[in-house]
Amino acid sequence: MSSAVVIVLIFPLLLLAVIVGVIFLQIYLSKKESKWLGLILPIITLAISMIVVMSMADREAISGAIAAVIYTFIIMNIPTVTLLIIYKVARRKQNRRRDIEKMSVQDL
C-alpha cells in the first residue's frame, strides 16, 4: 500500500477517535461537582476560534473579507456550541438527581 492510501484510510479513523474522545471527556468533566471543569473544553475551542478570526482580520481588511471572517467565526464555533450543549444536558441531569436526593432526605 502506498502512503497516500494509508493516510486516506487512517486519518478519518484517527479524527473520529479524537472527536469521540473529546465528547466523552466533555461528558466526564461536565458530570464533575465543579461546574468550571465542564467549561474548560468550550473555552479552549472558543479561544482557538478567536485566534483564527483575529489572524484573518489582520490580513484582510476589505469588505468581502468581513463576510469571510463572520462565516469562519460561525463555523469555528460549531464545536464550542456542541460542547456547551453536552455540558448543559449533563449538568441538568446532575441537578435533577441532586434535587431528587434533597427531596428524599427531606421526606425522612
Secondary structure, 3 states (H helix, E strand, C coil): CCHHHHHHHHHHHHHHHHHHHHHHHHHHHHCCCCCCHHHHHHHHHHHHHHHHHHHHHHHCCCHHHHHHHHHHHHHHCHHHHHHHHHHHHHHHHHHHHHHHHHHHHHHC
